[in-house]
């Protein structure tokens, strides 16, 4: 999908808890300028779920998604790009 300008999106990832936490944390720090917030939950004793809310440059967003895609400990990744609200005219 072609993304331009500034975007708002959510990224949901599931990863193995014991192996990945450090590398996931590094990605968060590397892309802190576009990550608005995130939610972390333990699915069970082995896996974690994170939902990351992103707002920023589309090119930087693409790099963030690529960083998650190349992390071999992430077992699932879902991306949802949201359309900006339409401006109301009077």
C-alpha positions in Angstrom: 0.0 0.0 0.0 1.2 3.5 -0.9 1.6 5.7 2.2 2.5 9.3 2.1 2.9 12.2 4.5 1.8 11.8 8.1 -0.2 8.7 9.2 -2.0 7.3 12.2 -1.9 3.6 12.7 -1.9 0.7 15.2 0.5 -2.2 15.2 -0.3 -5.4 17.1 2.5 -7.9 17.8 2.8 -11.2 19.6 6.2 -12.4 20.6 8.0 -14.9 22.8 8.4 -13.3 26.2 11.8 -14.6 27.4 13.6 -14.1 24.1 12.3 -10.9 22.6 11.8 -8.3 25.3 15.1 -6.6 24.9 15.0 -6.4 21.1 11.4 -5.1 21.2 12.4 -2.4 23.7 15.2 -1.4 21.4 12.8 -0.9 18.5 10.5 1.2 20.8 13.5 3.5 21.7 14.7 3.7 18.1 11.2 4.8 16.9 10.1 6.8 20.0 9.5 9.9 17.8 6.5 8.3 16.1 5.2 5.9 18.9 2.5 7.7 20.8 1.8 5.0 23.3 1.7 1.2 23.7 -0.1 -1.4 25.7 1.7 -4.5 26.9 -0.1 -7.7 28.1 1.0 -11.2 29.0 -1.1 -13.7 27.0 0.3 -16.6 29.0 3.6 -17.6 30.6 5.4 -17.7 27.2 3.9 -15.0 25.1 3.3 -11.2 25.2 1.0 -9.0 23.2 1.7 -5.4 22.4 -0.5 -2.9 20.7 1.5 0.2 19.5 -0.2 3.4 18.5 1.8 5.3 15.9 1.5 8.9 14.5 4.1 10.3 12.3 6.0 10.3 9.0 4.9 7.5 6.7 8.5 6.7 5.7 9.5 6.3 9.3 6.4 4.2 10.0 7.5 1.8 7.1 10.9 1.4 8.7 9.3 0.6 12.1 7.1 -2.1 10.5 10.1 -3.5 8.7 12.0 -3.6 12.0 9.2 -5.7 13.5 9.0 -7.9 10.4 12.7 -8.8 10.5 12.5 -9.7 14.2 12.3 -13.5 14.1 10.9 -13.8 17.6 7.7 -12.0 16.6 5.1 -14.7 15.8 2.3 -12.4 14.6 2.1 -8.9 13.4 -1.0 -6.9 12.3 -1.0 -3.4 11.0 -4.0 -1.1 10.7 -3.6 2.3 9.0 -6.3 4.7 9.9 -7.7 7.4 7.6 -7.6 10.9 9.0 -11.0 12.3 9.9 -12.7 14.2 7.1 -12.8 18.0 7.7 -16.3 19.2 8.1 -17.4 22.1 6.0 -20.1 24.5 7.1 
